[in-house]
């Protein structure tokens, strides 16, 4: 019954390993005391990893708890890129 309601609402769940489009997608997460530190760490990781512009799928920001939680930044990226891809 719940699954039928979810489908009627347009909701779905997906396991990345089972979806062909997401097989070459990965996530990197940075957790720090504040967003400035998390941003600096994420930027350094992106530069060290030499991610190309076309590889970035999305970046999200959140906190570990509602009040005074640690900053959490995650980047979803493609693990493969074209030879002519644009550097960040």
PDB file as gemmi writes it, atoms N, CA and C in Angstrom:
CRYST1    1.000    1.000    1.000  90.00  90.00  90.00 P 1                      
ATOM      1  N   UNK A   1       0.820  -1.186   0.000  1.00  0.00           N  
ATOM      2  CA  UNK A   1       0.000   0.000   0.000  1.00  0.00           C  
ATOM      3  C   UNK A   1       0.871   1.260   0.000  1.00  0.00           C  
ATOM      4  N   UNK A   2       1.907   1.298   0.863  1.00  0.00           N  
ATOM      5  CA  UNK A   2       2.800   2.461   0.924  1.00  0.00           C  
ATOM      6  C   UNK A   2       3.521   2.659  -0.397  1.00  0.00           C  
ATOM      7  N   UNK A   3       3.988   1.579  -1.002  1.00  0.00           N  
ATOM      8  CA  UNK A   3       4.709   1.661  -2.281  1.00  0.00           C  
ATOM      9  C   UNK A   3       3.811   2.243  -3.372  1.00  0.00           C  
ATOM     10  N   UNK A   4       2.554   1.826  -3.397  1.00  0.00           N  
ATOM     11  CA  UNK A   4       1.612   2.356  -4.382  1.00  0.00           C  
ATOM     12  C   UNK A   4       1.397   3.851  -4.181  1.00  0.00           C  
ATOM     13  N   UNK A   5       1.310   4.294  -2.910  1.00  0.00           N  
ATOM     14  CA  UNK A   5       1.151   5.715  -2.627  1.00  0.00           C  
ATOM     15  C   UNK A   5       2.387   6.482  -3.074  1.00  0.00           C  
ATOM     16  N   UNK A   6       3.579   5.958  -2.765  1.00  0.00           N  
ATOM     17  CA  UNK A   6       4.830   6.596  -3.170  1.00  0.00           C  
ATOM     18  C   UNK A   6       4.894   6.754  -4.687  1.00  0.00           C  
ATOM     19  N   UNK A   7       4.530   5.702  -5.410  1.00  0.00           N  
ATOM     20  CA  UNK A   7       4.556   5.763  -6.867  1.00  0.00           C  
ATOM     21  C   UNK A   7       3.565   6.790  -7.385  1.00  0.00           C  
ATOM     22  N   UNK A   8       2.409   6.880  -6.758  1.00  0.00           N  
ATOM     23  CA  UNK A   8       1.400   7.854  -7.170  1.00  0.00           C  
ATOM     24  C   UNK A   8       1.887   9.279  -6.932  1.00  0.00           C  
ATOM     25  N   UNK A   9       2.727   9.482  -5.932  1.00  0.00           N  
ATOM     26  CA  UNK A   9       3.261  10.811  -5.620  1.00  0.00           C  
ATOM     27  C   UNK A   9       4.524  11.128  -6.419  1.00  0.00           C  
ATOM     28  N   UNK A  10       4.997  10.206  -7.226  1.00  0.00           N  
ATOM     29  CA  UNK A  10       6.205  10.424  -8.006  1.00  0.00           C  
ATOM     30  C   UNK A  10       7.476  10.147  -7.223  1.00  0.00           C  
ATOM     31  N   UNK A  11       7.353   9.527  -6.054  1.00  0.00           N  
ATOM     32  CA  UNK A  11       8.516   9.216  -5.237  1.00  0.00           C  
ATOM     33  C   UNK A  11       9.111   7.886  -5.667  1.00  0.00           C  
ATOM     34  N   UNK A  12      10.427   7.798  -5.585  1.00  0.00           N  
ATOM     35  CA  UNK A  12      11.079   6.533  -5.885  1.00  0.00           C  
ATOM     36  C   UNK A  12      12.386   6.471  -5.127  1.00  0.00           C  
ATOM     37  N   UNK A  13      12.870   5.289  -4.952  1.00  0.00           N  
ATOM     38  CA  UNK A  13      14.178   5.120  -4.327  1.00  0.00           C  
ATOM     39  C   UNK A  13      15.062   4.376  -5.310  1.00  0.00           C  
ATOM     40  N   UNK A  14      16.363   4.580  -5.151  1.00  0.00           N  
ATOM     41  CA  UNK A  14      17.283   3.993  -6.114  1.00  0.00           C  
ATOM     42  C   UNK A  14      18.577   3.641  -5.403  1.00  0.00           C  
ATOM     43  N   UNK A  15      19.100   2.497  -5.700  1.00  0.00           N  
ATOM     44  CA  UNK A  15      20.409   2.099  -5.221  1.00  0.00           C  
ATOM     45  C   UNK A  15      21.399   2.358  -6.346  1.00  0.00           C  
ATOM     46  N   UNK A  16      22.378   3.273  -6.144  1.00  0.00           N  
ATOM     47  CA  UNK A  16      23.278   3.641  -7.235  1.00  0.00           C  
ATOM     48  C   UNK A  16      23.935   2.467  -7.953  1.00  0.00           C  
ATOM     49  N   UNK A  17      24.289   1.419  -7.251  1.00  0.00           N  
ATOM     50  CA  UNK A  17      24.975   0.292  -7.890  1.00  0.00           C  
ATOM     51  C   UNK A  17      24.074  -0.430  -8.882  1.00  0.00           C  
ATOM     52  N   UNK A  18      22.758  -0.302  -8.716  1.00  0.00           N  
ATOM     53  CA  UNK A  18      21.849  -1.022  -9.606  1.00  0.00           C  
ATOM     54  C   UNK A  18      21.394  -0.175 -10.790  1.00  0.00           C  
ATOM     55  N   UNK A  19      21.764   1.093 -10.818  1.00  0.00           N  
ATOM     56  CA  UNK A  19      21.352   1.986 -11.893  1.00  0.00           C  
ATOM     57  C   UNK A  19      22.528   2.227 -12.823  1.00  0.00           C  
ATOM     58  N   UNK A  20      22.382   1.902 -14.075  1.00  0.00           N  
ATOM     59  CA  UNK A  20      23.464   2.022 -15.049  1.00  0.00           C  
ATOM     60  C   UNK A  20      23.984   3.456 -15.117  1.00  0.00           C  
ATOM     61  N   UNK A  21      23.087   4.440 -15.073  1.00  0.00           N  
ATOM     62  CA  UNK A  21      23.507   5.839 -15.190  1.00  0.00           C  
ATOM     63  C   UNK A  21      24.368   6.293 -14.019  1.00  0.00           C  
ATOM     64  N   UNK A  22      24.258   5.645 -12.868  1.00  0.00           N  
ATOM     65  CA  UNK A  22      24.994   6.064 -11.686  1.00  0.00           C  
ATOM     66  C   UNK A  22      26.205   5.189 -11.370  1.00  0.00           C  
ATOM     67  N   UNK A  23      26.507   4.224 -12.194  1.00  0.00           N  
ATOM     68  CA  UNK A  23      27.620   3.326 -11.895  1.00  0.00           C  
ATOM     69  C   UNK A  23      28.962   4.048 -11.866  1.00  0.00           C  
ATOM     70  N   UNK A  24      29.107   5.131 -12.579  1.00  0.00           N  
ATOM     71  CA  UNK A  24      30.360   5.870 -12.611  1.00  0.00           C  
ATOM     72  C   UNK A  24      30.253   7.167 -11.819  1.00  0.00           C  
ATOM     73  N   UNK A  25      29.471   7.126 -10.737  1.00  0.00           N  
ATOM     74  CA  UNK A  25      29.254   8.282  -9.885  1.00  0.00           C  
ATOM     75  C   UNK A  25      29.711   7.956  -8.472  1.00  0.00           C  
ATOM     76  N   UNK A  26      30.333   8.936  -7.817  1.00  0.00           N  
ATOM     77  CA  UNK A  26      30.809   8.733  -6.453  1.00  0.00           C  
ATOM     78  C   UNK A  26      30.486   9.963  -5.617  1.00  0.00           C  
ATOM     79  N   UNK A  27      30.651   9.836  -4.315  1.00  0.00           N  
ATOM     80  CA  UNK A  27      30.384  10.928  -3.382  1.00  0.00           C  
ATOM     81  C   UNK A  27      31.601  11.111  -2.490  1.00  0.00           C  
ATOM     82  N   UNK A  28      31.961  12.360  -2.247  1.00  0.00           N  
ATOM     83  CA  UNK A  28      33.005  12.683  -1.266  1.00  0.00           C  
ATOM     84  C   UNK A  28      32.382  13.603  -0.231  1.00  0.00           C  
ATOM     85  N   UNK A  29      32.661  13.347   1.051  1.00  0.00           N  
ATOM     86  CA  UNK A  29      32.058  14.114   2.142  1.00  0.00           C  
ATOM     87  C   UNK A  29      33.149  14.730   3.003  1.00  0.00           C  
ATOM     88  N   UNK A  30      32.966  16.009   3.327  1.00  0.00           N  
ATOM     89  CA  UNK A  30      33.855  16.711   4.256  1.00  0.00           C  
ATOM     90  C   UNK A  30      33.035  17.143   5.462  1.00  0.00           C  
ATOM     91  N   UNK A  31      33.541  16.875   6.659  1.00  0.00           N  
ATOM     92  CA  UNK A  31      32.889  17.288   7.899  1.00  0.00           C  
ATOM     93  C   UNK A  31      33.894  18.136   8.673  1.00  0.00           C  
ATOM     94  N   UNK A  32      33.468  19.308   9.122  1.00  0.00           N  
ATOM     95  CA  UNK A  32      34.361  20.206   9.853  1.00  0.00           C  
ATOM     96  C   UNK A  32      33.566  20.976  10.899  1.00  0.00           C  
ATOM     97  N   UNK A  33      34.283  21.717  11.736  1.00  0.00           N  
ATOM     98  CA  UNK A  33      33.643  22.470  12.810  1.00  0.00           C  
ATOM     99  C   UNK A  33      32.747  23.582  12.279  1.00  0.00           C  
ATOM    100  N   UNK A  34      33.097  24.145  11.110  1.00  0.00           N  
ATOM    101  CA  UNK A  34      32.267  25.194  10.516  1.00  0.00           C  
ATOM    102  C   UNK A  34      32.365  25.111   8.998  1.00  0.00           C  
ATOM    103  N   UNK A  35      31.511  25.886   8.318  1.00  0.00           N  
ATOM    104  CA  UNK A  35      31.447  25.793   6.857  1.00  0.00           C  
ATOM    105  C   UNK A  35      32.688  26.356   6.170  1.00  0.00           C  
ATOM    106  N   UNK A  36      33.360  27.332   6.769  1.00  0.00           N  
ATOM    107  CA  UNK A  36      34.588  27.845   6.170  1.00  0.00           C  
ATOM    108  C   UNK A  36      35.643  26.750   6.088  1.00  0.00           C  
ATOM    109  N   UNK A  37      35.800  25.999   7.163  1.00  0.00           N  
ATOM    110  CA  UNK A  37      36.775  24.901   7.176  1.00  0.00           C  
ATOM    111  C   UNK A  37      36.365  23.787   6.220  1.00  0.00           C  
ATOM    112  N   UNK A  38      35.080  23.465   6.202  1.00  0.00           N  
ATOM    113  CA  UNK A  38      34.596  22.403   5.312  1.00  0.00           C  
ATOM    114  C   UNK A  38      34.772  22.803   3.851  1.00  0.00           C  
ATOM    115  N   UNK A  39      34.492  24.082   3.524  1.00  0.00           N  
ATOM    116  CA  UNK A  39      34.663  24.567   2.146  1.00  0.00           C  
ATOM    117  C   UNK A  39      36.125  24.514   1.733  1.00  0.00           C  
ATOM    118  N   UNK A  40      37.011  24.955   2.609  1.00  0.00           N  
ATOM    119  CA  UNK A  40      38.444  24.933   2.296  1.00  0.00           C  
ATOM    120  C   UNK A  40      38.925  23.504   2.068  1.00  0.00           C  
ATOM    121  N   UNK A  41      38.469  22.588   2.899  1.00  0.00           N  
ATOM    122  CA  UNK A  41      38.872  21.189   2.755  1.00  0.00           C  
ATOM    123  C   UNK A  41      38.311  20.592   1.469  1.00  0.00           C  
ATOM    124  N   UNK A  42      37.062  20.912   1.139  1.00  0.00           N  
ATOM    125  CA  UNK A  42      36.454  20.390  -0.080  1.00  0.00           C  
ATOM    126  C   UNK A  42      37.142  20.959  -1.320  1.00  0.00           C  
ATOM    127  N   UNK A  43      37.447  22.236  -1.302  1.00  0.00           N  
ATOM    128  CA  UNK A  43      38.154  22.850  -2.430  1.00  0.00           C  
ATOM    129  C   UNK A  43      39.525  22.217  -2.623  1.00  0.00           C  
ATOM    130  N   UNK A  44      40.237  21.993  -1.536  1.00  0.00           N  
ATOM    131  CA  UNK A  44      41.559  21.370  -1.621  1.00  0.00           C  
ATOM    132  C   UNK A  44      41.448  19.953  -2.176  1.00  0.00           C  
ATOM    133  N   UNK A  45      40.421  19.220  -1.762  1.00  0.00           N  
ATOM    134  CA  UNK A  45      40.238  17.859  -2.266  1.00  0.00           C  
ATOM    135  C   UNK A  45      39.931  17.865  -3.757  1.00  0.00           C  
ATOM    136  N   UNK A  46      39.070  18.790  -4.193  1.00  0.00           N  
ATOM    137  CA  UNK A  46      38.719  18.885  -5.620  1.00  0.00           C  
ATOM    138  C   UNK A  46      39.955  19.196  -6.457  1.00  0.00           C  
ATOM    139  N   UNK A  47      40.789  20.115  -5.982  1.00  0.00           N  
ATOM    140  CA  UNK A  47      42.025  20.459  -6.700  1.00  0.00           C  
ATOM    141  C   UNK A  47      42.973  19.267  -6.723  1.00  0.00           C  
ATOM    142  N   UNK A  48      43.141  18.603  -5.588  1.00  0.00           N  
ATOM    143  CA  UNK A  48      44.039  17.442  -5.526  1.00  0.00           C  
ATOM    144  C   UNK A  48      43.549  16.309  -6.413  1.00  0.00           C  
ATOM    145  N   UNK A  49      42.245  16.131  -6.491  1.00  0.00           N  
ATOM    146  CA  UNK A  49      41.642  15.082  -7.310  1.00  0.00           C  
ATOM    147  C   UNK A  49      41.629  15.465  -8.786  1.00  0.00           C  
ATOM    148  N   UNK A  50      41.854  16.762  -9.079  1.00  0.00           N  
ATOM    149  CA  UNK A  50      41.849  17.310 -10.437  1.00  0.00           C  
ATOM    150  C   UNK A  50      40.524  17.021 -11.147  1.00  0.00           C  
ATOM    151  N   UNK A  51      39.419  17.282 -10.424  1.00  0.00           N  
ATOM    152  CA  UNK A  51      38.102  17.093 -11.030  1.00  0.00           C  
ATOM    153  C   UNK A  51      37.878  18.139 -12.110  1.00  0.00           C  
ATOM    154  N   UNK A  52      37.247  17.739 -13.174  1.00  0.00           N  
ATOM    155  CA  UNK A  52      36.909  18.640 -14.268  1.00  0.00           C  
ATOM    156  C   UNK A  52      35.494  19.175 -14.064  1.00  0.00           C  
ATOM    157  N   UNK A  53      35.196  20.299 -14.691  1.00  0.00           N  
ATOM    158  CA  UNK A  53      33.894  20.942 -14.530  1.00  0.00           C  
ATOM    159  C   UNK A  53      32.749  19.998 -14.867  1.00  0.00           C  
ATOM    160  N   UNK A  54      32.882  19.227 -15.934  1.00  0.00           N  
ATOM    161  CA  UNK A  54      31.811  18.327 -16.364  1.00  0.00           C  
ATOM    162  C   UNK A  54      31.609  17.142 -15.417  1.00  0.00           C  
ATOM    163  N   UNK A  55      32.566  16.896 -14.543  1.00  0.00           N  
ATOM    164  CA  UNK A  55      32.430  15.781 -13.608  1.00  0.00           C  
ATOM    165  C   UNK A  55      31.525  16.108 -12.428  1.00  0.00           C  
ATOM    166  N   UNK A  56      31.387  17.386 -12.088  1.00  0.00           N  
ATOM    167  CA  UNK A  56      30.589  17.761 -10.922  1.00  0.00           C  
ATOM    168  C   UNK A  56      29.108  17.612 -11.212  1.00  0.00           C  
ATOM    169  N   UNK A  57      28.447  16.840 -10.380  1.00  0.00           N  
ATOM    170  CA  UNK A  57      27.007  16.637 -10.509  1.00  0.00           C  
ATOM    171  C   UNK A  57      26.276  17.549  -9.537  1.00  0.00           C  
ATOM    172  N   UNK A  58      26.757  17.631  -8.305  1.00  0.00           N  
ATOM    173  CA  UNK A  58      26.102  18.483  -7.321  1.00  0.00           C  
ATOM    174  C   UNK A  58      26.887  18.576  -6.034  1.00  0.00           C  
ATOM    175  N   UNK A  59      26.644  19.643  -5.301  1.00  0.00           N  
ATOM    176  CA  UNK A  59      27.256  19.860  -3.993  1.00  0.00           C  
ATOM    177  C   UNK A  59      26.128  20.184  -3.028  1.00  0.00           C  
ATOM    178  N   UNK A  60      26.144  19.553  -1.864  1.00  0.00           N  
ATOM    179  CA  UNK A  60      25.109  19.850  -0.874  1.00  0.00           C  
ATOM    180  C   UNK A  60      25.751  20.216   0.455  1.00  0.00           C  
ATOM    181  N   UNK A  61      25.036  21.008   1.220  1.00  0.00           N  
ATOM    182  CA  UNK A  61      25.507  21.456   2.526  1.00  0.00           C  
ATOM    183  C   UNK A  61      24.450  21.153   3.570  1.00  0.00           C  
ATOM    184  N   UNK A  62      24.897  20.697   4.727  1.00  0.00           N  
ATOM    185  CA  UNK A  62      23.992  20.420   5.833  1.00  0.00           C  
ATOM    186  C   UNK A  62      24.774  20.451   7.132  1.00  0.00           C  
ATOM    187  N   UNK A  63      24.111  20.272   8.238  1.00  0.00           N  
ATOM    188  CA  UNK A  63      24.760  20.182   9.539  1.00  0.00           C  
ATOM    189  C   UNK A  63      24.427  18.843  10.166  1.00  0.00           C  
ATOM    190  N   UNK A  64      25.294  18.395  11.074  1.00  0.00           N  
ATOM    191  CA  UNK A  64      25.095  17.086  11.698  1.00  0.00           C  
ATOM    192  C   UNK A  64      23.908  17.094  12.665  1.00  0.00           C  
ATOM    193  N   UNK A  65      23.679  18.207  13.337  1.00  0.00           N  
ATOM    194  CA  UNK A  65      22.510  18.372  14.213  1.00  0.00           C  
ATOM    195  C   UNK A  65      21.947  19.764  13.987  1.00  0.00           C  
ATOM    196  N   UNK A  66      20.728  19.999  14.453  1.00  0.00           N  
ATOM    197  CA  UNK A  66      20.047  21.259  14.177  1.00  0.00           C  
ATOM    198  C   UNK A  66      20.761  22.462  14.786  1.00  0.00           C  
ATOM    199  N   UNK A  67      21.118  22.405  16.053  1.00  0.00           N  
ATOM    200  CA  UNK A  67      21.764  23.544  16.723  1.00  0.00           C  
ATOM    201  C   UNK A  67      23.246  23.279  16.915  1.00  0.00           C  
ATOM    202  N   UNK A  68      24.071  24.162  16.363  1.00  0.00           N  
ATOM    203  CA  UNK A  68      25.527  24.109  16.534  1.00  0.00           C  
ATOM    204  C   UNK A  68      26.138  22.769  16.145  1.00  0.00           C  
ATOM    205  N   UNK A  69      25.663  22.212  15.059  1.00  0.00           N  
ATOM    206  CA  UNK A  69      26.237  20.965  14.568  1.00  0.00           C  
ATOM    207  C   UNK A  69      27.472  21.223  13.720  1.00  0.00           C  
ATOM    208  N   UNK A  70      28.165  20.163  13.386  1.00  0.00           N  
ATOM    209  CA  UNK A  70      29.307  20.283  12.493  1.00  0.00           C  
ATOM    210  C   UNK A  70      28.806  20.514  11.073  1.00  0.00           C  
ATOM    211  N   UNK A  71      29.610  21.194  10.286  1.00  0.00           N  
ATOM    212  CA  UNK A  71      29.266  21.457   8.890  1.00  0.00           C  
ATOM    213  C   UNK A  71      29.587  20.216   8.063  1.00  0.00           C  
ATOM    214  N   UNK A  72      28.666  19.855   7.174  1.00  0.00           N  
ATOM    215  CA  UNK A  72      28.849  18.697   6.300  1.00  0.00           C  
ATOM    216  C   UNK A  72      28.646  19.151   4.853  1.00  0.00           C  
ATOM    217  N   UNK A  73      29.669  18.976   4.028  1.00  0.00           N  
ATOM    218  CA  UNK A  73      29.569  19.266   2.602  1.00  0.00           C  
ATOM    219  C   UNK A  73      29.804  17.969   1.851  1.00  0.00           C  
ATOM    220  N   UNK A  74      28.968  17.718   0.869  1.00  0.00           N  
ATOM    221  CA  UNK A  74      29.177  16.531   0.046  1.00  0.00           C  
ATOM    222  C   UNK A  74      29.157  16.930  -1.415  1.00  0.00           C  
ATOM    223  N   UNK A  75      30.019  16.304  -2.183  1.00  0.00           N  
ATOM    224  CA  UNK A  75      30.071  16.543  -3.617  1.00  0.00           C  
ATOM    225  C   UNK A  75      29.805  15.220  -4.316  1.00  0.00           C  
ATOM    226  N   UNK A  76      28.894  15.254  -5.262  1.00  0.00           N  
ATOM    227  CA  UNK A  76      28.600  14.089  -6.095  1.00  0.00           C  
ATOM    228  C   UNK A  76      29.285  14.353  -7.425  1.00  0.00           C  
ATOM    229  N   UNK A  77      30.084  13.392  -7.870  1.00  0.00           N  
ATOM    230  CA  UNK A  77      30.862  13.612  -9.084  1.00  0.00           C  
ATOM    231  C   UNK A  77      30.950  12.345  -9.921  1.00  0.00           C  
ATOM    232  N   UNK A  78      31.209  12.548 -11.192  1.00  0.00           N  
ATOM    233  CA  UNK A  78      31.433  11.421 -12.095  1.00  0.00           C  
ATOM    234  C   UNK A  78      32.889  10.999 -11.971  1.00  0.00           C  
ATOM    235  N   UNK A  79      33.134   9.710 -11.909  1.00  0.00           N  
ATOM    236  CA  UNK A  79      34.497   9.214 -11.740  1.00  0.00           C  
ATOM    237  C   UNK A  79      35.291   9.228 -13.034  1.00  0.00           C  
ATOM    238  N   UNK A  80      34.617   9.356 -14.161  1.00  0.00           N  
ATOM    239  CA  UNK A  80      35.293   9.392 -15.454  1.00  0.00           C  
ATOM    240  C   UNK A  80      35.033  10.733 -16.120  1.00  0.00           C  
ATOM    241  N   UNK A  81      35.964  11.145 -16.991  1.00  0.00           N  
ATOM    242  CA  UNK A  81      35.762  12.402 -17.716  1.00  0.00           C  
ATOM    243  C   UNK A  81      36.341  12.290 -19.118  1.00  0.00           C  
ATOM    244  N   UNK A  82      35.866  13.169 -19.972  1.00  0.00           N  
ATOM    245  CA  UNK A  82      36.363  13.232 -21.337  1.00  0.00           C  
ATOM    246  C   UNK A  82      37.753  13.866 -21.339  1.00  0.00           C  
ATOM    247  N   UNK A  83      38.546  13.525 -22.325  1.00  0.00           N  
ATOM    248  CA  UNK A  83      39.900  14.072 -22.440  1.00  0.00           C  
ATOM    249  C   UNK A  83      39.877  15.586 -22.575  1.00  0.00           C  
ATOM    250  N   UNK A  84      38.895  16.126 -23.278  1.00  0.00           N  
ATOM    251  CA  UNK A  84      38.813  17.563 -23.526  1.00  0.00           C  
ATOM    252  C   UNK A  84      38.004  18.302 -22.449  1.00  0.00           C  
ATOM    253  N   UNK A  85      37.784  17.711 -21.295  1.00  0.00           N  
ATOM    254  CA  UNK A  85      36.973  18.323 -20.250  1.00  0.00           C  
ATOM    255  C   UNK A  85      37.651  19.579 -19.717  1.00  0.00           C  
ATOM    256  N   UNK A  86      36.840  20.518 -19.257  1.00  0.00           N  
ATOM    257  CA  UNK A  86      37.308  21.806 -18.760  1.00  0.00           C  
ATOM    258  C   UNK A  86      37.761  21.712 -17.309  1.00  0.00           C  
ATOM    259  N   UNK A  87      38.960  22.195 -17.028  1.00  0.00           N  
ATOM    260  CA  UNK A  87      39.447  22.233 -15.644  1.00  0.00           C  
ATOM    261  C   UNK A  87      38.673  23.279 -14.847  1.00  0.00           C  
ATOM    262  N   UNK A  88      38.597  23.079 -13.558  1.00  0.00           N  
ATOM    263  CA  UNK A  88      37.895  24.053 -12.700  1.00  0.00           C  
ATOM    264  C   UNK A  88      38.766  25.255 -12.453  1.00  0.00           C  
TER     265      UNK A  88                                                      
END                                                                             
